Amino acid sequence: MGISDEEWDRLQKAMDWPIPDQITDLSQSTSPVHSSFSIVGLKESYKVGENISVTITARDFNKNLKRYGGDFFKAKLFNSALKASVYGEVVDHRNGTYSVDLLLPWEGQAQVFVRLEHSSEVVQIIKKYTDSTFPRTHFNGYFGSGPSKKRIREVVECNLKWGEDGSWKKGNCCCEYKDIRAGTVWQCIRPKILSCDKLVHHSGGRLENPLNRFEQQLFSKKLTNIAIGGDKTIINVLPNAAAIDTVEKCRPGLTTPVPAGFYLKDVWKSFVCNTRQFSPAQMANCLKNKIVYLFGDSTTRQWFEFFEEKVPGLKRMDLHTHPGVVVFTYCAHLVFHPITYYVFQVAKIRQSVVALLSRAPDTTVVIKSGNTAGRKSIYQSDWQALQLNIVMQEMFKDIDGVIYIDVWQMTSCHYLPEYIHPGPVIIANEIDMLLSYVCPN
Protein backbone atom coordinates (compact mmCIF):
# COMPACT_ATOMS: atom_id res chain seq x y z
CA MET A 1 0.00 0.00 0.00
CA GLY A 2 3.03 2.29 -0.15
CA ILE A 3 3.55 2.34 3.62
CA SER A 4 5.68 0.34 6.02
CA ASP A 5 4.41 -2.44 8.27
CA GLU A 6 5.17 -0.21 11.26
CA GLU A 7 3.03 2.60 9.88
CA TRP A 8 0.18 0.21 9.10
CA ASP A 9 0.30 -1.03 12.70
CA ARG A 10 0.19 2.59 13.91
CA LEU A 11 -2.85 3.28 11.71
CA GLN A 12 -4.57 0.17 13.01
CA LYS A 13 -4.06 1.34 16.59
CA ALA A 14 -5.31 4.85 15.79
CA MET A 15 -8.47 3.41 14.18
CA ASP A 16 -9.06 0.87 16.93
CA TRP A 17 -12.71 0.59 17.97
CA PRO A 18 -14.20 -1.64 20.68
CA ILE A 19 -15.74 -4.86 19.40
CA PRO A 20 -19.24 -5.66 20.72
CA ASP A 21 -20.55 -9.04 21.79
CA GLN A 22 -22.40 -11.10 19.22
CA ILE A 23 -26.14 -10.62 19.64
CA THR A 24 -28.99 -12.71 18.31
CA ASP A 25 -31.94 -10.44 18.96
CA LEU A 26 -32.67 -6.80 18.10
CA SER A 27 -33.62 -6.07 21.70
CA GLN A 28 -30.00 -6.67 22.75
CA SER A 29 -28.70 -3.75 20.68
CA THR A 30 -28.21 -0.25 22.08
CA SER A 31 -31.48 1.61 22.46
CA PRO A 32 -31.54 5.41 21.94
CA VAL A 33 -34.78 5.51 23.94
CA HIS A 34 -33.35 3.84 27.04
CA SER A 35 -29.84 5.30 26.88
CA SER A 36 -29.30 8.60 28.69
CA PHE A 37 -26.80 11.23 29.80
CA SER A 38 -26.29 13.20 33.02
CA ILE A 39 -24.18 16.19 34.03
CA VAL A 40 -21.77 15.32 36.84
CA GLY A 41 -21.75 17.67 39.85
CA LEU A 42 -23.94 20.31 38.22
CA LYS A 43 -23.48 23.78 39.77
CA GLU A 44 -25.75 26.84 39.76
CA SER A 45 -23.29 28.77 37.61
CA TYR A 46 -19.91 28.51 35.91
CA LYS A 47 -17.37 30.90 34.43
CA VAL A 48 -16.17 31.09 30.84
CA GLY A 49 -13.31 28.65 30.40
CA GLU A 50 -14.56 26.06 32.87
CA ASN A 51 -15.60 22.54 31.88
CA ILE A 52 -18.57 20.38 32.69
CA SER A 53 -18.42 16.59 32.74
CA VAL A 54 -21.14 14.47 31.18
CA THR A 55 -21.70 10.74 31.65
CA ILE A 56 -23.50 8.70 28.99
CA THR A 57 -25.07 5.38 29.93
CA ALA A 58 -25.93 2.94 27.14
CA ARG A 59 -28.77 0.47 27.63
CA ASP A 60 -30.43 -2.09 25.39
CA PHE A 61 -34.14 -2.32 24.57
CA ASN A 62 -34.68 -4.41 27.69
CA LYS A 63 -33.30 -1.49 29.74
CA ASN A 64 -30.23 -3.52 30.65
CA LEU A 65 -26.91 -1.72 30.99
CA LYS A 66 -24.65 -2.58 28.06
CA ARG A 67 -21.59 -4.52 29.22
CA TYR A 68 -19.34 -3.39 26.37
CA GLY A 69 -18.56 -0.21 24.42
CA GLY A 70 -18.35 0.64 20.74
CA ASP A 71 -21.43 2.84 20.40
CA PHE A 72 -20.97 5.91 18.22
CA PHE A 73 -22.28 8.88 20.22
CA LYS A 74 -21.94 12.55 19.29
CA ALA A 75 -22.06 15.32 21.90
CA LYS A 76 -22.03 19.11 21.93
CA LEU A 77 -22.90 22.18 23.98
CA PHE A 78 -25.14 24.76 22.30
CA ASN A 79 -27.13 27.98 22.58
CA SER A 80 -29.58 28.46 19.72
CA ALA A 81 -30.24 32.16 20.41
CA LEU A 82 -26.52 32.98 20.30
CA LYS A 83 -25.89 30.61 17.36
CA ALA A 84 -23.18 29.17 19.59
CA SER A 85 -21.93 25.60 19.88
CA VAL A 86 -18.85 23.59 20.80
CA TYR A 87 -17.85 20.00 20.07
CA GLY A 88 -17.33 17.38 22.75
CA GLU A 89 -15.19 14.29 22.29
CA VAL A 90 -16.84 11.13 23.63
CA VAL A 91 -14.55 8.80 25.59
CA ASP A 92 -15.52 5.13 25.51
CA HIS A 93 -14.88 3.27 28.79
CA ARG A 94 -15.73 -0.03 27.08
CA ASN A 95 -18.21 -1.05 29.77
CA GLY A 96 -21.42 0.58 28.54
CA THR A 97 -20.55 4.02 29.92
CA TYR A 98 -19.02 7.00 28.16
CA SER A 99 -17.84 10.43 29.29
CA VAL A 100 -17.55 13.86 27.69
CA ASP A 101 -15.76 16.97 28.93
CA LEU A 102 -17.41 20.06 27.48
CA LEU A 103 -15.73 23.46 27.52
CA LEU A 104 -17.86 26.52 28.37
CA PRO A 105 -16.37 29.07 25.95
CA TRP A 106 -19.05 31.77 25.80
CA GLU A 107 -20.91 33.95 28.29
CA GLY A 108 -24.62 33.30 28.69
CA GLN A 109 -26.59 30.08 28.68
CA ALA A 110 -25.85 26.63 27.30
CA GLN A 111 -27.38 23.18 27.03
CA VAL A 112 -25.97 19.69 26.46
CA PHE A 113 -27.04 17.65 23.45
CA VAL A 114 -26.14 13.98 22.87
CA ARG A 115 -27.30 11.64 20.16
CA LEU A 116 -26.70 8.01 19.27
CA GLU A 117 -25.38 7.98 15.73
CA HIS A 118 -24.95 4.19 15.54
CA SER A 119 -25.16 1.37 18.02
CA SER A 120 -21.98 -0.64 18.60
CA GLU A 121 -23.62 -3.50 16.72
CA VAL A 122 -24.17 -1.33 13.63
CA VAL A 123 -20.64 0.08 13.82
CA GLN A 124 -19.32 -3.48 13.76
CA ILE A 125 -21.31 -4.19 10.58
CA ILE A 126 -19.97 -1.03 8.91
CA LYS A 127 -16.45 -1.96 9.94
CA LYS A 128 -16.81 -5.46 8.55
CA TYR A 129 -17.67 -4.17 5.09
CA THR A 130 -15.17 -1.31 5.28
CA ASP A 131 -12.43 -3.87 5.89
CA SER A 132 -13.67 -6.21 3.15
CA THR A 133 -13.42 -5.98 -0.64
CA PHE A 134 -17.17 -6.48 -1.09
CA PRO A 135 -18.26 -4.10 -3.92
CA ARG A 136 -21.02 -2.09 -2.27
CA THR A 137 -21.19 0.18 -5.30
CA HIS A 138 -20.86 -0.52 -9.01
CA PHE A 139 -20.24 1.74 -12.00
CA ASN A 140 -21.41 1.87 -15.60
CA GLY A 141 -18.90 1.84 -18.43
CA TYR A 142 -20.03 3.38 -21.72
CA PHE A 143 -18.51 2.01 -24.92
CA GLY A 144 -19.10 3.54 -28.34
CA SER A 145 -17.91 3.31 -31.94
CA GLY A 146 -18.93 4.51 -35.39
CA PRO A 147 -20.61 7.62 -36.89
CA SER A 148 -23.39 9.26 -34.92
CA LYS A 149 -26.33 7.83 -36.92
CA LYS A 150 -24.97 4.28 -36.93
CA ARG A 151 -23.05 4.46 -33.70
CA ILE A 152 -22.82 1.25 -31.72
CA ARG A 153 -23.27 1.74 -27.96
CA GLU A 154 -22.86 -0.70 -25.10
CA VAL A 155 -23.16 -0.18 -21.37
CA VAL A 156 -21.49 -2.66 -19.01
CA GLU A 157 -20.69 -2.89 -15.33
CA CYS A 158 -17.30 -1.66 -14.07
CA ASN A 159 -15.44 -1.60 -10.79
CA LEU A 160 -12.09 -1.31 -9.09
CA LYS A 161 -9.76 -4.31 -9.16
CA TRP A 162 -8.58 -4.55 -5.59
CA GLY A 163 -8.20 -6.98 -2.72
CA GLU A 164 -6.47 -10.19 -1.79
CA ASP A 165 -7.93 -12.16 -4.68
CA GLY A 166 -6.96 -9.33 -7.03
CA SER A 167 -10.19 -9.45 -8.98
CA TRP A 168 -13.72 -8.13 -8.76
CA LYS A 169 -14.83 -10.71 -11.36
CA LYS A 170 -13.20 -14.09 -12.00
CA GLY A 171 -11.72 -15.45 -15.18
CA ASN A 172 -11.29 -13.75 -18.55
CA CYS A 173 -14.31 -11.56 -17.90
CA CYS A 174 -13.08 -8.06 -18.26
CA CYS A 175 -11.28 -5.27 -19.95
CA GLU A 176 -8.56 -3.89 -17.69
CA TYR A 177 -7.30 -0.32 -17.60
CA LYS A 178 -4.17 0.18 -15.54
CA ASP A 179 -3.04 3.58 -14.33
CA ILE A 180 0.74 3.22 -14.34
CA ARG A 181 1.33 6.28 -12.14
CA ALA A 182 -1.40 5.49 -9.62
CA GLY A 183 -0.77 1.74 -9.61
CA THR A 184 -4.47 0.84 -9.76
CA VAL A 185 -6.52 -1.24 -12.19
CA TRP A 186 -10.05 -0.49 -13.39
CA GLN A 187 -12.17 -3.35 -14.76
CA CYS A 188 -15.18 -3.37 -17.05
CA ILE A 189 -17.07 -6.48 -18.08
CA ARG A 190 -16.05 -7.18 -21.68
CA PRO A 191 -18.65 -5.77 -24.13
CA LYS A 192 -20.36 -8.30 -26.39
CA ILE A 193 -19.65 -6.39 -29.60
CA LEU A 194 -17.10 -3.61 -29.06
CA SER A 195 -13.45 -3.97 -28.13
CA CYS A 196 -11.90 -2.82 -24.87
CA ASP A 197 -10.35 0.28 -26.44
CA LYS A 198 -13.80 1.73 -27.20
CA LEU A 199 -14.48 2.83 -23.61
CA VAL A 200 -15.69 6.45 -23.72
CA HIS A 201 -16.54 7.30 -20.12
CA HIS A 202 -18.14 5.89 -16.99
CA SER A 203 -20.66 6.97 -14.37
CA GLY A 204 -22.10 5.82 -11.08
CA GLY A 205 -24.18 2.67 -11.28
CA ARG A 206 -26.12 0.44 -8.95
CA LEU A 207 -25.61 -0.01 -5.23
CA GLU A 208 -25.35 -3.54 -3.88
CA ASN A 209 -26.76 -4.16 -0.41
CA PRO A 210 -24.66 -6.78 1.39
CA LEU A 211 -26.77 -6.82 4.56
CA ASN A 212 -28.71 -9.84 5.70
CA ARG A 213 -32.19 -9.44 7.16
CA PHE A 214 -31.01 -9.08 10.77
CA GLU A 215 -28.35 -6.52 9.82
CA GLN A 216 -30.98 -4.52 7.94
CA GLN A 217 -33.13 -4.41 11.07
CA LEU A 218 -30.21 -3.01 13.07
CA PHE A 219 -29.85 -0.24 10.46
CA SER A 220 -33.45 0.87 11.00
CA LYS A 221 -34.00 4.64 10.97
CA LYS A 222 -35.68 4.28 14.37
CA LEU A 223 -32.34 3.18 15.84
CA THR A 224 -29.97 5.53 14.01
CA ASN A 225 -29.07 9.18 14.59
CA ILE A 226 -31.48 9.65 17.49
CA ALA A 227 -31.12 12.19 20.31
CA ILE A 228 -31.00 10.48 23.70
CA GLY A 229 -32.66 11.74 26.87
CA GLY A 230 -30.77 13.43 29.66
CA ASP A 231 -30.22 16.49 31.79
CA LYS A 232 -31.76 19.43 29.89
CA THR A 233 -30.82 21.94 32.61
CA ILE A 234 -29.92 25.40 31.34
CA ILE A 235 -26.28 26.03 32.31
CA ASN A 236 -25.48 29.60 33.34
CA VAL A 237 -22.02 30.79 32.24
CA LEU A 238 -20.69 34.00 33.81
CA PRO A 239 -17.96 36.23 32.33
CA ASN A 240 -14.34 35.61 33.20
CA ALA A 241 -11.62 38.27 33.26
CA ALA A 242 -9.16 35.67 31.96
CA ALA A 243 -10.60 35.41 28.44
CA ILE A 244 -9.92 32.42 26.20
CA ASP A 245 -7.69 33.85 23.48
CA THR A 246 -5.59 32.15 20.84
CA VAL A 247 -2.54 34.24 19.97
CA GLU A 248 -0.55 31.59 18.07
CA LYS A 249 0.02 32.64 14.46
CA CYS A 250 -1.43 30.18 11.94
CA ARG A 251 1.41 28.08 10.49
CA PRO A 252 2.22 24.49 9.52
CA GLY A 253 2.83 21.95 12.27
CA LEU A 254 0.07 23.00 14.66
CA THR A 255 -1.99 20.26 16.28
CA THR A 256 -5.76 20.24 16.53
CA PRO A 257 -7.00 20.24 20.15
CA VAL A 258 -10.40 19.18 21.44
CA PRO A 259 -12.27 21.36 21.19
CA ALA A 260 -10.63 22.95 18.15
CA GLY A 261 -12.77 26.05 18.57
CA PHE A 262 -16.39 27.08 18.95
CA TYR A 263 -19.14 29.00 17.17
CA LEU A 264 -20.48 32.27 18.51
CA LYS A 265 -22.94 34.26 16.41
CA ASP A 266 -22.10 31.85 13.58
CA VAL A 267 -18.40 32.78 13.60
CA TRP A 268 -15.86 30.05 14.30
CA LYS A 269 -13.38 31.04 17.03
CA SER A 270 -10.40 28.74 16.57
CA PHE A 271 -8.27 27.36 19.42
CA VAL A 272 -5.68 26.12 16.91
CA CYS A 273 -4.37 29.53 15.90
CA ASN A 274 -5.35 33.17 15.57
CA THR A 275 -7.89 33.18 12.74
CA ARG A 276 -9.74 36.21 11.44
CA GLN A 277 -12.60 37.05 9.10
CA PHE A 278 -11.75 38.17 5.56
CA SER A 279 -13.80 40.58 3.49
CA PRO A 280 -13.91 39.98 -0.28
CA ALA A 281 -11.32 42.74 -0.75
CA GLN A 282 -9.04 41.17 1.87
CA MET A 283 -9.47 37.78 0.20
CA ALA A 284 -8.41 39.24 -3.13
CA ASN A 285 -5.42 40.94 -1.54
CA CYS A 286 -4.40 37.74 0.25
CA LEU A 287 -4.52 35.74 -2.98
CA LYS A 288 -2.83 38.40 -5.10
CA ASN A 289 0.04 36.94 -7.14
CA LYS A 290 -0.82 33.44 -5.94
CA ILE A 291 -2.40 30.48 -7.64
CA VAL A 292 -4.69 28.11 -5.76
CA TYR A 293 -4.92 24.47 -6.84
CA LEU A 294 -7.94 22.63 -5.43
CA PHE A 295 -7.89 18.81 -5.65
CA GLY A 296 -10.55 16.61 -4.14
CA ASP A 297 -14.26 15.97 -4.04
CA SER A 298 -17.44 18.03 -4.21
CA THR A 299 -16.73 19.62 -0.82
CA THR A 300 -13.58 21.07 -2.40
CA ARG A 301 -15.74 22.33 -5.24
CA GLN A 302 -17.67 24.28 -2.59
CA TRP A 303 -14.45 26.14 -1.76
CA PHE A 304 -13.86 26.82 -5.45
CA GLU A 305 -17.40 28.15 -5.91
CA PHE A 306 -17.02 30.33 -2.81
CA PHE A 307 -13.88 31.98 -4.23
CA GLU A 308 -15.55 32.31 -7.62
CA GLU A 309 -18.47 34.19 -6.05
CA LYS A 310 -16.60 36.31 -3.49
CA VAL A 311 -13.36 37.09 -5.34
CA PRO A 312 -14.19 37.87 -8.98
CA GLY A 313 -11.41 38.38 -11.49
CA LEU A 314 -8.93 35.87 -10.11
CA LYS A 315 -6.35 35.08 -12.79
CA ARG A 316 -4.59 31.86 -13.57
CA MET A 317 -0.86 31.92 -12.89
CA ASP A 318 2.11 29.58 -13.14
CA LEU A 319 3.07 27.77 -9.95
CA HIS A 320 6.72 28.01 -10.98
CA THR A 321 6.71 31.81 -11.09
CA HIS A 322 4.32 32.69 -8.28
CA PRO A 323 3.86 31.31 -4.75
CA GLY A 324 1.19 28.64 -4.83
CA VAL A 325 -1.46 27.21 -2.52
CA VAL A 326 -2.36 23.53 -3.00
CA VAL A 327 -5.44 22.14 -1.22
CA PHE A 328 -6.30 18.44 -1.01
CA THR A 329 -9.35 16.87 0.58
CA TYR A 330 -10.35 13.32 1.34
CA CYS A 331 -12.63 12.42 -1.61
CA ALA A 332 -15.97 11.22 -0.32
CA HIS A 333 -16.48 8.64 -3.07
CA LEU A 334 -13.60 6.58 -1.67
CA VAL A 335 -15.79 5.46 1.23
CA PHE A 336 -17.34 3.00 -1.23
CA HIS A 337 -14.05 1.09 -1.38
CA PRO A 338 -12.03 -0.89 1.21
CA ILE A 339 -10.06 1.02 3.84
CA THR A 340 -6.85 -0.45 2.42
CA TYR A 341 -7.56 1.25 -0.91
CA TYR A 342 -8.03 4.59 0.85
CA VAL A 343 -4.71 4.14 2.67
CA PHE A 344 -3.07 3.37 -0.67
CA GLN A 345 -4.47 6.53 -2.26
CA VAL A 346 -3.48 8.77 0.68
CA ALA A 347 0.04 7.28 0.56
CA LYS A 348 0.25 8.23 -3.13
CA ILE A 349 -0.92 11.78 -2.38
CA ARG A 350 1.60 12.07 0.43
CA GLN A 351 4.37 10.92 -1.87
CA SER A 352 3.37 13.63 -4.38
CA VAL A 353 3.18 16.30 -1.67
CA VAL A 354 6.67 15.48 -0.40
CA ALA A 355 8.02 15.63 -3.97
CA LEU A 356 6.24 18.96 -4.57
CA LEU A 357 7.65 20.56 -1.42
CA SER A 358 11.16 19.38 -2.26
CA ARG A 359 11.13 21.15 -5.63
CA ALA A 360 8.87 24.11 -4.67
CA PRO A 361 9.37 24.73 -0.93
CA ASP A 362 7.51 28.06 -1.03
CA THR A 363 4.28 26.25 -1.88
CA THR A 364 1.60 26.24 0.82
CA VAL A 365 0.10 22.75 1.05
CA VAL A 366 -3.21 22.39 2.88
CA ILE A 367 -4.93 19.10 3.71
CA LYS A 368 -8.63 19.58 4.51
CA SER A 369 -10.25 16.83 6.54
CA GLY A 370 -13.57 15.34 5.61
CA ASN A 371 -16.71 16.73 7.19
CA THR A 372 -19.72 15.02 8.70
CA ALA A 373 -21.92 13.81 5.87
CA GLY A 374 -25.27 13.15 7.47
CA ARG A 375 -25.53 9.78 5.76
CA LYS A 376 -26.09 6.80 8.04
CA SER A 377 -26.04 3.79 5.72
CA ILE A 378 -23.82 0.87 4.80
CA TYR A 379 -22.74 2.83 1.72
CA GLN A 380 -21.60 5.94 3.53
CA SER A 381 -21.60 6.83 7.22
CA ASP A 382 -20.04 9.38 9.53
CA TRP A 383 -18.34 6.63 11.48
CA GLN A 384 -16.56 5.52 8.34
CA ALA A 385 -15.74 9.14 7.42
CA LEU A 386 -14.24 9.58 10.89
CA GLN A 387 -12.02 6.54 10.30
CA LEU A 388 -10.81 7.99 6.99
CA ASN A 389 -10.07 11.29 8.71
CA ILE A 390 -7.93 9.44 11.26
CA VAL A 391 -5.96 7.82 8.43
CA MET A 392 -5.35 11.12 6.66
CA GLN A 393 -4.40 12.99 9.83
CA GLU A 394 -2.01 10.25 10.94
CA MET A 395 -0.31 9.99 7.56
CA PHE A 396 0.33 13.72 7.22
CA LYS A 397 1.14 14.68 10.80
CA ASP A 398 4.92 14.28 10.41
CA ILE A 399 5.24 15.96 7.01
CA ASP A 400 7.03 19.30 7.43
CA GLY A 401 5.35 22.25 5.74
CA VAL A 402 1.90 20.69 5.50
CA ILE A 403 -1.11 22.46 7.04
CA TYR A 404 -3.91 20.21 8.26
CA ILE A 405 -7.31 21.91 8.59
CA ASP A 406 -9.68 19.76 10.60
CA VAL A 407 -13.26 20.72 9.73
CA TRP A 408 -14.83 17.66 11.36
CA GLN A 409 -15.59 19.51 14.60
CA MET A 410 -16.81 22.57 12.67
CA THR A 411 -19.47 20.49 10.94
CA SER A 412 -20.23 18.14 13.83
CA CYS A 413 -21.33 20.81 16.33
CA HIS A 414 -23.08 23.35 14.05
CA TYR A 415 -26.85 23.74 14.27
CA LEU A 416 -27.39 23.06 10.55
CA PRO A 417 -28.43 19.48 9.74
CA GLU A 418 -25.42 17.35 8.86
CA TYR A 419 -25.08 17.15 5.10
CA ILE A 420 -22.28 16.03 2.82
CA HIS A 421 -22.20 19.58 1.44
CA PRO A 422 -22.10 21.92 4.47
CA GLY A 423 -24.14 25.13 4.38
CA PRO A 424 -22.67 28.47 3.19
CA VAL A 425 -22.05 29.78 6.72
CA ILE A 426 -19.82 26.77 7.48
CA ILE A 427 -17.96 27.09 4.17
CA ALA A 428 -17.33 30.79 4.88
CA ASN A 429 -15.74 29.89 8.22
CA GLU A 430 -13.63 27.18 6.58
CA ILE A 431 -12.35 29.69 4.03
CA ASP A 432 -11.47 32.15 6.80
CA MET A 433 -9.47 29.37 8.42
CA LEU A 434 -7.67 28.60 5.16
CA LEU A 435 -6.79 32.24 4.46
CA SER A 436 -5.59 32.73 8.04
CA TYR A 437 -2.88 30.20 7.21
CA VAL A 438 -2.15 31.63 3.76
CA CYS A 439 -2.00 35.23 5.05
CA PRO A 440 -1.42 35.05 8.82
CA ASN A 441 -0.24 38.65 9.22
N, C-alpha and C positions, 0 to 999 in steps of 0.2 A: 504493500500500500504506500510505499515511499517513506515509511517511518521505521524507526528501530523497534525491536522487541521491547526495550525498556520504555520507550515513549508510549507504545500501545498499552503496556501494563499501567502506566500512569493515567492514560485516558480511561481505562477500565475502572480504575479506582475513583477517578473524578466523577464518572457517570454511575457509580454504584447506587443501587436502589434496593431497599429491603424487599425480600421475596415473601409473599403471603403464603399461608397454608392453602392446601388444596381444599376447595369446598364443593359440595355436591348439590346444594340447594341455594336458591336465590336469597332466601331469608338470612343466610350466613354472611352475606356481603355487607359492606358498610352502608348504613342508612343515613341519608342527609336529614331525615326527619327526626331521628333519635340521637344523632350526634349533636354536640353543643360546645359552646366556649364560655369561659368565665374570665373576668379580670381579677388578677391576684392582688389582694391588699388595696382595693380601691379607696382613694382618698377624696376628700371634698373638693380639693383643688390641687393643681400642679403648676409648675413654672415652665416656660419655654425652655427646651433643652433637656427636660427630664424624660424618662422612659416609663411606660407601663408594661407590665407582663401579662400575657394572655395564655391560658391553658385550653387546649382543644381536646375533647374526649370523644373518641370514635366508638360508636356502638353499631351492632347489626340490627336487623329488622325485628329480632326477638328481644331487643333492648339490652342484649348482653354486651359487656365491654369487650372490644376487640383485643385479642392477646398479642397481636403483631402489628407492625407498622406498614408503610408503603402507600398509604392514602395520599392523594395529591390535593392538598388544601391550598387556597390562596387567601391572604389576609391583607387588610389595609386599614388605615385610619382616615376619616374623611370629614369634611364639612361642606355640605352642598351649597349653602348660602355664600360661602367664601370661595367656592370653586377650588377647594384645597384638599389635598390627599397626599398620603405617603405610604410607601410599600413596606410590608413586613415580611421577613424571611421566616418560613415555618421550619422549625427544627423537629425532626422525627426521633422520638425516643424508643421506637421499635417495640413498644408494648401496648399500643392502642392510644397513647397520649402524645400530644404535640405541644410545643410552646412557641410563642412569638413575642419578641421584644419590639415594641412600637415607640418610635421617637415622637415627641410632641414638639414640632418645629414652628408652629404658628400660635399667635395669641388669639384667644376666643374659645369656641367650643369645638368638640370633636366626638366622633363615635367610632366604634370598632365594627368592622364588617368582615365576616369569614364565609367562604363558600367551599363546598366540596366539588372540585373539578372532576375528579375520577376516583372511584374506590380503588383500593390496592389490588383488588381482583381484576379490574379493568386495566389498570396500569400494566399488570403482568401480561395480559393479552396483547396490549400494544407493544410491549417490549419483545414478546415472542416473535411477532411479525416484523418488527424493526430489525431484529437480529437475523432474520431468515432472508432467503432470496426469493420468497414467494412473490410473484408479480401482481401486486394489488392494483396496478394500473397498466393499461395497454395503450398503444398508440396506433394510428392509422398511417400507412405509407402509401403515397399516391404516385403511381407510375403512369407515364404517358409517352406516346410516340406517334408521329405522323402529322400531316396538315390538319388544320383546325376542323374542317368539315368531315374528315375521315379519321380523325384522331382516335387511337385506341387508348382506353383508360382502364386501369385496374387499381383497386384499393385492397390492400392486404394488412394484416396485423404485424406490428413491429414492437421491439422492446430491446432493452439493454441486455448484453451478454455479460453476465457477472455471476460470481459465486463459485463454490467449491467444484461443482460439476462442470462449470465453464460454459453452460449452455442453457438458454431459456427453452429452446425446443431441441429434441434429440434427432440425430441422424442428419442426412443431407437435405434438410428442410428449407434452408434459408440463404438469402443473400446476406453477405457480411460486409460491413463498412467500417474499416479500422481507421481511427484517428491516430496517426503516428506520434504526434506531439503529445496528445492527451493520454495515449496508451489505453484507450477504451475501444470496445467493439459494439456496433449497433447492428441488430439483426432484423430482417424483414422476411416473412414467409415468402418463398419464391413464387412470383406471379405465374399464372398458368400459360400466358401468352408472351408477355414481354420479358426482356432480359434484365439482369440485375442493374445494368448501367442506365436504365431508364427511370430511375427514381427521381422525382421532381421535388417533392417536399413531404413533410409529415405534419400531423396534428394530433391533439389529444384524442384518445379513443375511449373504449369502455373501461369501467371499473369492475374489478373482480372481488367479490366479497368472500373472504376466506373463513368467516366465522361460522361455527356450528350453532345450533339452535340455542343452547344454553349461553354461549358467549354473546349472542345477539340480545338475549334477555338482559344480561348484565350491562349492555350498552344502551339500555332504555333511556329515553330523554327524562323520565321521571327520576332517574338515579344520577344524572350527570349535570354538572354545572348548577348546583342548587345551593342557595344560601342556607346556612344552618342557624339554628336558634342560639341565643346567648344573651349576655348582658348588654342591653341597649341603653345603658345609663349615659347621659350627656356628661362628657368630661370637660371640666372647666380649666382652661389653661391661662395663667396670669403672665403678664410681661416679665422679662428678666433682663436686668441691666447688662449681663454678659450675653450679648447677642450671638447667634450662630452665624458666623461669617466664614466664607472660604476665600482666602487671599492668595492661594497657590495659583500661579500663572498656568494656563492650559498648555501642555507640552506632552510629547511622547513619554511613555514609561509610567504614567500615573495608573494606580490601581482603582478599581471601582468598589467603594465601600457599600455596606448595607445599613441604612438606605443610601442610595446614590444622590438623593436630592428629594425635593418635594414640590408639589404644585401649590401656588397661592395666587388667587385671582387669575387662574389659567396660565400662569407663568412658571416655568420650571426653574427652581433655585437649586443649582447643582452643589453637591458636597465634594465633587471630584476636583473641580478647579473653578476659577473665577470667570463664570460665563456672563455674557451681557446680551441685551436685545439689539438687533441690527435693523435699522430702517433700510428701505430699498436703496437709498443713496449710499449708505454705509456699506451695504452688501456689494454694490457696484465698485466702490472704492477698494474694498478688501480684495475683490477678485480682479482688479485691474492688472493687466500684464501677466495674468495667470491663465492656465488652461485647466479645466476640471474634467477628468475622465470618470464616468460613472459606470461601473460594471456590476451586474447583479440581476435581481428579479424585479417584479412590478412595484415593490416598495422602494426600490432605487429610482424607478421611473417617477414616483411621487416627488422625490427630491428634484429630479430634472424638471418636472413640470412646475414646481414651485419657483425655481430659478427663472424659468422661461417666463412666468407670469410677473414676478416681482422685479427682475433685473433685465429689462429689455435691452437689446442691442449688444449682447455679449458676442464677442468675436472668437473665431477659432484661431488658435495659435499653435506653434510647434513646441512640443515638450522639450526639445533640445535647445531652444533659444530663450525660453521663458520658464520661470519656476512653475512646476505643475502640482496639481492636487489629484490624487488617484483614490477613489472610493470603491471598496468592494462590500458586498453584502452576501447573505448566506444562501440565497436562491431557494425559495420556498418549494419549488417543484421537486427538489432532491429528497424531500421527506417521503416520496413515493418509493424510494429505493432503499436497499439495506444500509445500515449505519456504516458498514465497512466501505461502501462506495462513497459515502459522504466524506469519510476520513481521507480516502484516496484523493478526492477532488480538492479538499482543503490543503492537503500536502502539496499538490501541484501548484495551487495558488501561492502558497508560502514560498515555494521554490522560485516562482516568478518574481515575487515581491523582493526577495533577498537579492536576486540578480539585478532587478531594477535599481534598488538602492545602492548597489555596488557601482553601477555605471552612472547613476544620476542621483547623488546623495542629497541634493537640494530638493528633491521631490518630497512632498507631504503625502504619506500613505495612511489612509483611514480605513479601518475595518469597522463596519456597522453591524451590530448584532441583529439577530432576528427579533421580531416583535411578537407579542401575543396575537394569535390569529382568530380566536373565537370559534374555531372548528373543533369538534369534540368527537371525531369518528376514527375508525380504524385507518382511514386514508390520510388523515391529517389531524394532529392534536397538539395542544399546547405543551403537553408533557413531552412529546417527541421533539417539538421545537426547542424546548428547554435543554434537552439532551444535545441537540445539534449546537446550540449556543455554547454549551460547556466545552464541546470539542473545539470549536473555533477559538474560544477564549484561551484554552489551554495551549493550543498549537501556535498562537501568536504572542503569548505573553513574554517570551524571552527574545523576541526579535527587536533589536535596537532600531529606533526611528519610526516604529509603527504606532499609530494612535488607535486605540480601541474604544469605540463609542458604544456603550451598553444602553440600548433603548428598551430593554425588556421591562425594567422597572417603570419607565415612563409610560408604557402602554398598559402595564398590569394594574396600576393604581388609579388611572384616570377614570372619570365618571362616564365617559363615552362607552357604549357597548364594545366589547372586544371584537375586532374585525381585522382581517388580514391586511386591509389597507386603512391604516389609522386616519382619523379625521384631520382636517386642515390645522386645527389648533395644536395638535400633537406634532405634525410635520413642521410647523413653524418653530416650535421649541427645539426640535431635532436639528433644524438648520442653524439656529442660534448657537447650539452646542458645537456644531461643525465649524462654523466661522470663528468661534472663540478660540479654536485650536489653530485655524489658518491665520488669523489676525489677532493674536492675544493682547497686543498693546493698544 
